Amino acid sequence: MNPRLLLINASLAGPRGNSAVVLERIARSLASRATLDTLVLAERSEPADWERAVRGADGFVFATGTYWDNWSSHLQQFLERLTSLEATDLWLGKPAAVLVSMHSVGGKEVVSRLQGILNTLGLQLPPLTGWAYSAASHFALDDSESDDSESEAAAPADDPIRDGIRADLWRIDDLEIVAHNLLQATIGGRDWRAWSVDRTAFGHRWIEPTRRD
Ligand SMILES: Cc1cc2nc3c(=O)[nH]c(=O)nc-3n(C[C@H](O)[C@H](O)[C@H](O)COP(=O)(O)O)c2cc1C
């Protein structure tokens, strides 16, 4: 039988936000191998409804924006109101993925801190299931991947430092890796997959020094 995954939309904007789009994208990779339920925290519901949804799930995807360097107040309330269930079989050993969007900064810290809390609640953190995606990356990748001649002219044709660092940026397609690893953990598999990382340029200077003529 397919595992049951609960997609928790913690966005301040509820179903109209970026988190809803992110969840819709990962749902595409999960749908053929899992039964999916969605909980939108911005919509009125009671802790008893949350508890029922959590109890029925084999694994979780949490999605939130970054709001003043933090997750949403909805998610904070969710965590606070379910505190009495800490380390119970409601959570114990169930895997969770964390998906955070932001304009520019703070999202990775939100991922790391939230993962720490989820692990303390009793959840399992599979490899490469924390994802932080910024509007800065979104538009930079869009620009450099378009075949628009103006942006090609602006970017040097062959720049290994730039290419290496670009490989390191989280992208929307990485949600397939998150989905795969989350499913592996949910079914007790070990066939982990990895996204692209920078193995060449990580120690290189990428800011040009000011020229003194
Ligand atoms: C109140 C508020 C505070 C925000 N604070 C930050 C921030 O600290 N850092 C950042 O990079 N983006 C910040 N943003 C931008 C959001 O993180 C970004 O648009 C995110 O994708 C929102 O997700 P959502 O559409 O699901 O709500 C903020 C947005 C709002 C509405």
The ligand as an SDF file (V2000), in Angstrom:
LIG
                    3D

 31 33  0  0  0  0  0  0  0  0999 V2000
    6.0320   39.7310    6.6030 C   0  0  0  0  0  0  0  0  0  0  0  0
    7.0570   39.2280    5.6470 C   0  0  0  0  0  0  0  0  0  0  0  0
    8.3770   39.1310    6.0510 C   0  0  0  0  0  0  0  0  0  0  0  0
    9.3630   38.6440    5.1640 C   0  0  0  0  0  0  0  0  0  0  0  0
   10.6600   38.5190    5.6070 N   0  0  0  0  0  0  0  0  0  0  0  0
   11.6020   38.0230    4.7780 C   0  0  0  0  0  0  0  0  0  0  0  0
   12.9420   37.8240    5.2400 C   0  0  0  0  0  0  0  0  0  0  0  0
   13.2820   38.0080    6.4110 O   0  0  0  0  0  0  0  0  0  0  0  0
   13.8630   37.3720    4.3360 N   0  0  0  0  0  0  0  0  0  0  0  0
   13.5380   37.1140    3.0340 C   0  0  0  0  0  0  0  0  0  0  0  0
   14.4260   36.7410    2.2650 O   0  0  0  0  0  0  0  0  0  0  0  0
   12.2630   37.2430    2.5770 N   0  0  0  0  0  0  0  0  0  0  0  0
   11.2860   37.6880    3.4150 C   0  0  0  0  0  0  0  0  0  0  0  0
    9.9830   37.8060    2.9690 N   0  0  0  0  0  0  0  0  0  0  0  0
    9.6280   37.2880    1.6370 C   0  0  0  0  0  0  0  0  0  0  0  0
    9.0250   35.8710    1.7330 C   0  0  0  0  0  0  0  0  0  0  0  0
    9.8460   35.0020    2.5060 O   0  0  0  0  0  0  0  0  0  0  0  0
    8.8660   35.1770    0.3840 C   0  0  0  0  0  0  0  0  0  0  0  0
    8.0780   35.9640   -0.4890 O   0  0  0  0  0  0  0  0  0  0  0  0
    8.2500   33.8080    0.5610 C   0  0  0  0  0  0  0  0  0  0  0  0
    8.2740   33.1230   -0.6600 O   0  0  0  0  0  0  0  0  0  0  0  0
    6.8280   33.9270    1.0910 C   0  0  0  0  0  0  0  0  0  0  0  0
    6.2010   32.6530    1.0710 O   0  0  0  0  0  0  0  0  0  0  0  0
    4.6090   32.5870    0.9110 P   0  0  0  0  0  0  0  0  0  0  0  0
    4.2830   33.2450   -0.4010 O   0  0  0  0  0  0  0  0  0  0  0  0
    4.2730   31.1280    0.9360 O   0  0  0  0  0  0  0  0  0  0  0  0
    4.0470   33.3270    2.0750 O   0  0  0  0  0  0  0  0  0  0  0  0
    8.9980   38.2800    3.8380 C   0  0  0  0  0  0  0  0  0  0  0  0
    7.6550   38.3890    3.4370 C   0  0  0  0  0  0  0  0  0  0  0  0
    6.6970   38.8340    4.3280 C   0  0  0  0  0  0  0  0  0  0  0  0
    5.2390   38.8910    3.8730 C   0  0  0  0  0  0  0  0  0  0  0  0
  1  2  1  0
  2  3  1  0
  2 30  2  0
  3  4  2  0
  4  5  1  0
  4 28  1  0
  5  6  2  0
  6  7  1  0
  6 13  1  0
  7  8  2  0
  7  9  1  0
  9 10  1  0
 10 11  2  0
 10 12  1  0
 12 13  2  0
 13 14  1  0
 14 15  1  0
 14 28  1  0
 15 16  1  0
 16 17  1  0
 16 18  1  0
 18 19  1  0
 18 20  1  0
 20 21  1  0
 20 22  1  0
 22 23  1  0
 23 24  1  0
 24 25  2  0
 24 26  1  0
 24 27  1  0
 28 29  2  0
 29 30  1  0
 30 31  1  0
M  END
$$$$
